[in-house]
Amino acid sequence: MKNFAYLISDGKTGVAAVIDPGFDVDNILAMASKMKLKVEFSIHTHSHFDHCSGIKHIKKSTNAQIVAHISSPIYKDIGVVDGSKLRFGDLEALVIHTPGHSKDSICLLVDNKLFTGDTLFVGECGRTDLEGGDPEEMYDSLFGKILSLPDSTEIYPGHDYGEKPHSTIGFEKRNNYVLKPRTKVQFVEFMSEP
């Protein structure tokens, strides 16, 4: 399904977090071991199976704290809300609640890097026609929250659907057809087009 999972660390303390370990958990753990990293958090951007099916394996292998939005139906040790902060090593992740693709969607801002899950892709955005999806909420998340970040903010999506694996807010503003200036009504109509 062209999923991305991310292993992030400050490079100094040996403490790490993994974002969206849906598949290939053994490779993620092998990479953490090779880099001598201790995975303290397993953070899930939303509850769709392709982003959280590795929870049990991660928990059993590392005893990492499972993190998800407070409304998420998945097992979690830590329920977060908009504005929550997670510290691991010298890094801090700011949680941005971005419903639209699902009610429990979150993005994580770490320094100048935004891990967007299925909210924003390179050249596209997440679907809003699945259970829990809502185009009005997606509009608010994209135009009210994500696009208010500096243009230099790097985005790292949950899937490799674009022409490149990551981008910036500025590049997406200029090139992503979904982010063309629209009113909320126009955006909802746009998202409902076949």
C-alpha positions as CSV (number, residue, x, y, z in Angstrom):
1,M,0.0,0.0,0.0
2,K,3.1,2.2,-0.4
3,N,3.0,3.1,3.3
4,F,5.7,5.1,5.0
5,A,6.7,4.5,8.6
6,Y,9.2,6.8,10.2
7,L,11.9,6.2,12.9
8,I,12.9,9.5,14.4
9,S,15.6,10.3,17.0
10,D,17.7,13.3,18.0
11,G,20.8,11.4,17.1
12,K,22.4,12.0,20.5
13,T,20.5,10.4,23.3
14,G,19.6,7.1,21.7
15,V,15.9,7.7,22.4
16,A,13.5,7.3,19.4
17,A,9.9,7.3,18.3
18,V,8.3,5.4,15.4
19,I,5.4,6.8,13.5
20,D,2.8,4.6,11.9
21,P,4.4,1.1,12.1
22,G,1.7,-0.6,10.1
23,F,3.8,-3.0,8.2
24,D,7.4,-4.2,8.2
25,V,7.8,-3.8,11.9
26,D,10.8,-6.2,11.9
27,N,12.7,-4.0,9.6
28,I,11.9,-0.9,11.7
29,L,13.1,-2.7,14.8
30,A,16.3,-4.0,13.0
31,M,17.0,-0.4,12.0
32,A,16.5,0.8,15.5
33,S,18.8,-1.9,16.8
34,K,21.5,-1.2,14.2
35,M,21.4,2.5,15.2
36,K,21.4,1.6,18.9
37,L,18.1,3.4,19.5
38,K,15.5,2.7,22.2
39,V,12.0,3.1,20.9
40,E,10.0,4.9,23.6
41,F,6.9,5.9,21.6
42,S,4.9,4.3,18.8
43,I,2.8,7.2,17.5
44,H,-0.2,6.5,15.2
45,T,-1.5,9.2,13.0
46,H,-4.9,7.5,12.8
47,S,-6.7,4.2,13.3
48,H,-6.8,2.8,9.8
49,F,-5.2,-0.7,9.9
50,D,-2.4,0.1,7.5
51,H,-1.1,2.7,10.0
52,C,-1.5,0.7,13.2
53,S,-1.4,-3.0,12.5
54,G,2.0,-3.3,14.1
55,I,1.0,-2.1,17.5
56,K,1.1,-5.5,19.3
57,H,4.5,-6.3,17.7
58,I,6.0,-2.9,18.6
59,K,4.6,-3.1,22.2
60,K,5.8,-6.7,22.8
61,S,9.3,-6.0,21.3
62,T,10.1,-2.6,22.8
63,N,7.5,-1.9,25.5
64,A,7.1,1.5,23.8
65,Q,4.2,3.7,24.8
66,I,1.4,3.6,22.2
67,V,0.2,7.1,21.3
68,A,-2.9,8.1,19.4
69,H,-5.6,10.7,19.5
70,I,-7.8,10.4,22.5
71,S,-10.8,9.6,20.3
72,S,-9.0,6.8,18.5
73,P,-10.5,3.3,19.0
74,I,-7.1,1.6,18.9
75,Y,-5.3,0.5,22.0
76,K,-3.2,3.4,23.4
77,D,-1.2,4.1,26.5
78,I,-1.3,7.9,25.9
79,G,-4.3,9.7,24.4
80,V,-3.3,13.0,22.9
81,V,-5.3,16.1,21.8
82,D,-4.6,19.1,19.7
83,G,-1.6,20.9,21.2
84,S,-0.3,17.9,23.2
85,K,3.5,17.6,23.3
86,L,5.6,14.4,23.4
87,R,9.3,14.6,24.4
88,F,11.8,11.9,23.4
89,G,15.4,12.7,23.9
90,D,16.1,16.2,22.9
91,L,13.1,16.3,20.4
92,E,9.6,17.4,21.0
93,A,6.6,16.5,18.9
94,L,3.7,18.9,18.8
95,V,0.4,17.1,18.1
96,I,-2.0,18.8,15.6
97,H,-5.4,17.3,15.4
98,T,-6.4,17.2,11.7
99,P,-9.7,15.4,11.3
100,G,-11.1,15.0,7.7
101,H,-9.6,11.7,6.6
102,S,-10.7,10.2,9.9
103,K,-12.0,11.7,13.2
104,D,-8.8,10.7,15.0
105,S,-6.3,12.0,12.4
106,I,-3.3,13.8,13.8
107,C,-0.1,15.3,12.3
108,L,3.1,15.7,14.3
109,L,5.4,18.7,14.0
110,V,9.0,17.9,15.0
111,D,11.3,20.9,14.6
112,N,10.5,21.9,11.0
113,K,9.2,18.5,9.9
114,L,5.5,17.7,9.7
115,F,4.5,14.0,9.6
116,T,1.1,14.2,8.0
117,G,-0.3,10.6,8.0
118,D,-3.1,10.5,5.5
119,T,-4.1,14.2,5.9
120,L,-1.8,15.6,3.3
121,F,0.2,13.7,0.6
122,V,2.6,15.1,-2.0
123,G,0.3,16.4,-4.7
124,E,-2.9,15.1,-3.0
125,C,-4.8,14.8,0.3
126,G,-6.4,11.9,2.1
127,R,-9.8,10.6,1.1
128,T,-12.9,11.9,2.9
129,D,-15.3,9.3,1.7
130,L,-14.4,6.6,4.2
131,E,-16.1,6.0,7.5
132,G,-15.2,9.0,9.8
133,G,-14.2,11.1,6.8
134,D,-15.6,14.6,6.5
135,P,-14.7,17.1,3.7
136,E,-15.6,20.1,5.9
137,E,-13.2,18.9,8.6
138,M,-10.6,18.2,6.0
139,Y,-10.9,21.8,4.7
140,D,-10.5,23.2,8.2
141,S,-7.5,20.9,8.9
142,L,-5.7,21.8,5.6
143,F,-6.5,25.4,5.2
144,G,-6.9,26.4,8.8
145,K,-4.0,24.4,10.4
146,I,-1.5,22.9,8.0
147,L,-1.3,25.8,5.5
148,S,-0.8,28.2,8.4
149,L,2.7,26.7,9.0
150,P,5.7,28.3,7.4
151,D,6.3,27.5,3.8
152,S,9.7,26.0,4.7
153,T,8.0,23.2,6.8
154,E,8.9,19.9,5.4
155,I,6.1,17.4,5.0
156,Y,6.5,13.6,5.4
157,P,3.2,11.8,4.4
158,G,1.9,8.4,5.3
159,H,2.0,7.0,1.8
160,D,4.4,7.2,-1.2
161,Y,1.7,8.5,-3.6
162,G,3.5,11.5,-5.1
163,E,6.2,12.2,-7.5
164,K,8.7,12.4,-4.6
165,P,8.6,11.0,-1.1
166,H,8.4,14.3,0.8
167,S,7.8,18.0,0.1
168,T,7.4,21.3,1.8
169,I,4.3,23.4,2.6
170,G,5.4,26.0,0.2
171,F,5.8,23.6,-2.7
172,E,2.4,22.0,-2.0
173,K,0.7,25.4,-1.9
174,R,2.0,26.1,-5.3
175,N,1.6,22.7,-6.9
176,N,-1.0,20.6,-5.1
177,Y,-4.3,21.0,-6.9
178,V,-6.2,20.1,-3.8
179,L,-4.8,23.2,-2.0
180,K,-6.0,25.6,-4.7
181,P,-7.7,28.5,-3.0
182,R,-11.4,27.6,-2.5
183,T,-14.2,28.4,-0.1
184,K,-15.3,25.6,2.2
185,V,-18.4,25.1,0.1
186,Q,-16.3,24.8,-3.1
187,F,-13.9,22.4,-1.4
188,V,-16.7,20.1,-0.3
189,E,-18.1,20.1,-3.8
190,F,-14.6,19.5,-5.2
191,M,-14.1,16.5,-2.8
192,S,-17.4,15.0,-3.8
193,E,-16.7,15.0,-7.6
194,P,-16.2,11.5,-9.1
